[in-house]
Amino acid sequence: MDELFCEPFPNSTWLLPGNFPFRSDFYGGWFRDVYSYGKLLEKKEKTASDSSSSSSPSPSSSSPWNSTLLQIFLDDKYSEYDKLFFKDENQGFLEKIPWLVLISDGYFIPCLFQMQTFRSELEKLFPNNKSTVFHQLGNYLLAPSNQAWSLITKFYDAHLAKAEQRIGIQIRVFDPQATPTPVVMKQILSCTETRRILPRSRQSNETSSHNMKAWADMYLLSMSDVLVTSGMSTFGYVAAGIGGVRPWIVTFPDPKDHPDVPGWAAVCERAVNVEPCFHFPPWFAYPDEQGTASGGAGLVNRCEDVPWGLKLVDGLNKTEL
């Protein structure tokens, strides 16, 4: 983290301090032998009598609830019990835990806006446009380190600085068999030509897992005047959010579901705003038939590229359900 980003606040660090009391239990991105909130709720429900059990159980004062450290899993594999974190009635207990470790790989801000527990503070932080929350957070917190900035500026000065218009294209293929490379290239050309984007692009088959290069690539994409990304791509979400550029989203119809649609006929749709999509919201967070979420007062809507996902919107720029 410290190699990729500047520290977020003065006298702060992205890293665990050396005197962190549970440091020896930390391994592989999580804490061994430490309860998760979802597991505690599951244990509570299973041990409770039929008369006292409920769909959203509340913690008691008995062990193991008297914990000083608790893990909260909000990643793409989180359980139905983990999802109860997004219920207001379960937040009172969490406020009493000295150390909370949150593990997530998703942008779950849309669900926080639906909760009374967090909404007043979020409204203070983002009083106006809810469609630029990630843009503000990303530019404030995700400042490239000196090493990352050197990579970014070196490439920008060499290849992009003198361009009249910068067009970024970022495509991720989830199923290479359904959408092989030649098909993907035709889909990209179809999108950019029909939308009159007319990019001059280069194809690269080089792959790298190096975090520094990935971060530099995201930031360079964010400098584009026009951005074309593939659906479900968190890489593209970050670039669009930091740059404040509403991307054109290319989605690939599944041949099994759309046998009458040619393989090259990608769907190319302009995103309603620059907010990322939360891919795995809990079922109770979805908008009702009128488009109003259970607690969001019209602040969230389904994503353009992920029908089961949610994203923040303003009342005037909601997409059709």
N, C-alpha and C positions, 0 to 999 in steps of 0.2 A: 504493500500500500504506500509506504513512504517513498518508494522509488517512482511511483506513478503520479502521486498527487502532492500538492502542497498541503501543509497542515490546515485544517478548516478554520480554526480560531487561534488567536494569540495564546501562547503557553499551553497548547493542546497537542494531542498526538492521535494518529489513527491506530497506534499500536497499544496493546495491553501494557500497563506499567509493570516494572519489574517486581513491585511489591503487591501485585494483585493476589488476593488470598487464595484463589482457586486455580492459579496458573498451572500447577502440577496436574490438574485434572483435564486440562485442555489438550485435545488431540484431534487432528484431522478436521478442524473447523467446528467441533462441538465438544461438549464436556461429558466425559465418561462418568457413569454411575451417578448422574444427576437427573432428577425427575424433569420431565417436560410437563407443561401445563395441560396439554391434551391427555397425556397418560394419567395425570392425577384426576382429571374429570372422568375419564373412563373407569378408573379404579373406584372412584366415589360412586358412580352409577351402578357398577356391578356389585358392590358390597352393600348398597342401600336396600332397604326393604321395598317391596312392590308399592306400598302405600306412600312412601316418602320420595321415591325416585321421580325425576322429571327430565324433560328433554334438555334443559340447560341447568345442570346441577350446580349448587353453590357450595363452595368449600366450607369445611368446618374447622374448628380449632385443633382438631386432633392430628397427630402425626400421620403422613408425612407433609401435611400442609404447613407446619411450622418450619419452613425452609428459609434459608438466607440466600439461596441461589436457585433460580428456576429458568428453564429453557423454554422458549416459545418458538415453535416450528411453524413458519408461514411459507414454506417452499412449495414447489409444484407437487410434492408427494404428501402434503399434510393431510391428516385424517379429519373425519367429521368432528371429532372432539377438539382438534387443534383449531378448527374454523370458528369455534365458539368464542375465541378471543375477540371476534368482531361483534359480540353481544355486549351492550352496555352493562347489563346486570352482572357480568363477570369481571368488570374492571376494578371494582372496589377492593377485592382481595389482592389483585396484582399491585395496587398502590402500596401495599404493606410489605412487599418483598424488597429487601435491600438491593439485591442484584438480579437483574433480568437480562438474559442473553437471548437476543432475537436473531433467528437464523432464517434468511429468506433469499430467494433469487427472483422475486417479482416486485412489481411496482404497485403496492397495495394502498396507496394514498386514496384512491376513489372510495374504498370502504371506510377509511377513517373519517372522511367527510360525511358519511352517513350516520356517524355515531355521535350522540349528544356529549359523550365524554370528551371528545377531541374537537368538536366543531367550533366552539367559541374561540379556542386558541388558534385554530386554523384560519378562521375568519379574520382574526387580528393580523396574522402573518400574510394572508393573501386576501385583502379586502375587496379587490376589484375583479380582475379577470381570472376565473378558475381554469381557463384553457391554457394558461402559461405557468402553472405551478412548477412543473418539472423544468421548464426553461429557467425560471428563477433559481430553483434549488441547484440545478446542474451548473450554472454559471457561478454560483456563490461557493459551492462546496467542492466541485470537481475541477479545481484549477490545476493544470498540468505542472508537474515538477520541472525543475530546470533541465533535467536530462530529457524528459518527454518533450518539453517545449523546443529544445534544440533539434530533435528529430522532425517536429512539426514544421518549424520555420525553415529548416534546410530544404525539405521537399517543396514547401509552398513557394519559396523564393526561386527555386529551380524550375518549377513546372506550372505554377498557378498565378504568380504575382502579376504577370502581364496579360492574362486572359481577359477578354472583353466580358465573357460570361462563364461562370464556373458551374458545371453540371455534374452532380455526383450520382453514381449508380451503385447500389449495394443490394445484392441478391443472395439469398440463402436458399438452398434446395434441400428440403427435408426428405424427399423420396426420389433419389436419382433414377430409379427404374421407371417410375411414372412420368417423370419430367427429365429426360436425359439432356445433356449439354446442348445439342443442336436445337432441341425444342425450346429450351430456356432462352437461347439467343434469339430465336424467332419471336418469342413472347416479348422480350425486352424491346426489340425493334418495332413490333406491333404497337406497343404502348407508347414509345417515344415518338413514333411517326404520327400516330393518330392524334396525339395531344400536342403535336407541333413543338416538341421539345428539341428534337434534332441534335442529339449529342454527338460529340466526337469522343469515342471511348476506346479503351484498350482492354483486352482480356488477359488475365493473369491466372495461371494454374498453380502458382506458388501458394502453399499453405504454411502457416506458422502459428504456433500456439503461444508465441512469446507475448506476454501481457503488454510490454512496452509498445511493440509494433501495433497491436490491436488498438490500444488507447490512442496512439498517434493517428491511425487510420480513421477512428471515430471522429476525432477532432478535425481532421482535414475534411471529412465529409460534411461536418457541420458548417464549414466555410462556403459551401456551395450556394449558388443563387437559386438553382433548381435541384430538387432531390427526388430520385426514384429509388424506392426500396421494395423489398419483398414482404409479404404478409408474415406476421408472427415473429419477425426478426427483432430481437431486443437490441442488436447492434445498430439497426436502422433507427429504432426508437431513440436511442441515446444521441445519435447524430442530429436527428430532426429536432429533438428537444433542446439541446445545447445551442444549436444554430438558430432556433426559432423559425425554422423553415417547414411549412406544411408540405409533407411529401406526397408524391404520387405513389400509391401502393399497388404493386403488381401481385395478384393472386392467381394461382394456377388451378383451373377447374379439374376435379378428379374425373378421369375418363369413365370410371365405373358409375359415377353419379350423373355425368353429363355426356353420354355416348354420342349425342348429336352435335357437340361442340368440337371444332377442330382442335388438335393438340396445341397449336400455336396461338389460339385465340385467348390470350390472357385477359383477365379483367383488370382494368387500370382505372383506379378511383382515387380522387383527391381526398386526403384525410381532412376531417372537419376541423382539426386543430393540431397542435404539436405535442399533445399529451400522449405518453405511452399507454399501452393497454395492459390491464391486470388480467393475466390469462386464466387464473384459477380462483375466482371469487367464491365465497360461500353461497349456497343456494338462496339464502334469505336476503341477499344483497341485490338480487335482480330487480329491474323495474317491473312494475305491474303493467296491465294492459294500457293504462293511460300514459305510460312512460315515466311514472314517478317511482323511484326506488323506495324500499321499506322505510328508510329514514333519511334519504338524501335530498328530499324536496327538489327534485329535478336536476340535481347536480351531476348525475352519472347517466350513462347510456351505453348500450352495447357497442362493441368495437366494429369498425368497418371490416377488418381483416380476420377477426376471431369472433364468431357469432356468440360464443359462450363467455367472452371476456367483457370487462367493463372499463370505461374510461371517463375521466372528468370532462364535463361540458358546461358551457353557459346556456342559459335558457333559450337564447336566440339562435344557437348554432347546433341544435340537436339533430342527429340523423334519424331517419325513420327506423322503427323497430322491425 
